[in-house]
């Protein structure tokens, strides 16, 4: 994927994950970062359990990235003491 593809992919997946956890978005830049980090974390998690990581710009990869971003957000909220799932 190109740089613009990763930015767009991160924006979509980060926004969906932040809406699931926080019931609101995190902001454009944070959603992009969250989506990209979530793709890395989700790829690692799915590889560890025997699945496939990010395979391109498709629905499966978005699912993997959203799961990873949700894990990142929940860990962030646990460490900082913020309340998610309001």
Phi and psi in degrees as a GROMACS rama.xvg file:
@    title "Ramachandran Plot"
@    xaxis  label "Phi"
@    yaxis  label "Psi"
@TYPE xy
-80.0348  173.067  UNK-2
-61.296  -44.3391  UNK-3
-64.5354  -34.6983  UNK-4
-63.6058  -43.3088  UNK-5
-65.505  -38.3607  UNK-6
-64.5128  -47.2365  UNK-7
-64.6498  -42.9819  UNK-8
-60.1101  -46.0143  UNK-9
-63.2106  -39.2368  UNK-10
-63.0602  -46.2105  UNK-11
-66.0561  -51.2438  UNK-12
-70.321  -37.6998  UNK-13
-64.7104  -39.5367  UNK-14
-65.3788  -44.9472  UNK-15
-62.6145  -45.8478  UNK-16
-63.7762  -41.4738  UNK-17
-69.3261  -30.1871  UNK-18
-70.0772  -35.1822  UNK-19
-67.9725  -44.7148  UNK-20
-82.5582  -46.6333  UNK-21
-100.924  -12.3025  UNK-22
67.787  10.5819  UNK-23
-154.015  162.657  UNK-24
-77.1777  164.49  UNK-25
-95.2291  -11.5492  UNK-26
112.724  156.517  UNK-27
-60.1614  -52.6824  UNK-28
-66.3102  -44.2598  UNK-29
-66.7833  -34.2953  UNK-30
-65.2626  -39.5586  UNK-31
-63.1667  -48.6756  UNK-32
-62.4084  -42.9161  UNK-33
-61.6426  -42.0795  UNK-34
-65.4059  -40.206  UNK-35
-69.9991  -45.5819  UNK-36
-64.6421  -39.4558  UNK-37
-61.6826  -35.6231  UNK-38
-65.0711  -40.9242  UNK-39
-66.5088  -46.8628  UNK-40
-65.6371  -45.7281  UNK-41
-62.3288  -40.3685  UNK-42
-61.8366  -41.5703  UNK-43
-63.9206  -44.7704  UNK-44
-63.1337  -47.715  UNK-45
-68.1403  -35.0274  UNK-46
-64.8664  -37.7947  UNK-47
-67.765  -31.149  UNK-48
-95.2265  6.50521  UNK-49
98.7446  4.88287  UNK-50
-92.8214  -163.943  UNK-51
-107.924  147.354  UNK-52
-81.323  -146.585  UNK-53
-71.3598  125.919  UNK-54
-112.863  3.10111  UNK-55
139.514  -163.947  UNK-56
-91.7012  84.4701  UNK-57
-146.588  175.897  UNK-58
-65.5341  -38.4565  UNK-59
-61.9265  -45.0715  UNK-60
-64.6579  -36.4446  UNK-61
-64.7755  -40.2475  UNK-62
-61.1763  -45.537  UNK-63
-60.9914  -45.8668  UNK-64
-66.9597  -37.9544  UNK-65
-65.9085  -43.7658  UNK-66
-60.5321  -44.872  UNK-67
-62.743  -40.9021  UNK-68
-68.0259  -35.9868  UNK-69
-64.3153  -42.3028  UNK-70
-61.449  -44.2947  UNK-71
-61.8452  -45.1167  UNK-72
-64.3319  -42.6126  UNK-73
-65.0022  -39.6412  UNK-74
-65.3666  -40.338  UNK-75
-60.6711  -45.4736  UNK-76
-67.6239  -33.6524  UNK-77
-68.9415  -39.035  UNK-78
-73.2845  -42.8  UNK-79
-85.0502  -12.7145  UNK-80
83.7906  5.97637  UNK-81
-72.9475  156.523  UNK-82
-99.5402  124.936  UNK-83
-101.694  179.774  UNK-84
51.9044  50.4275  UNK-85
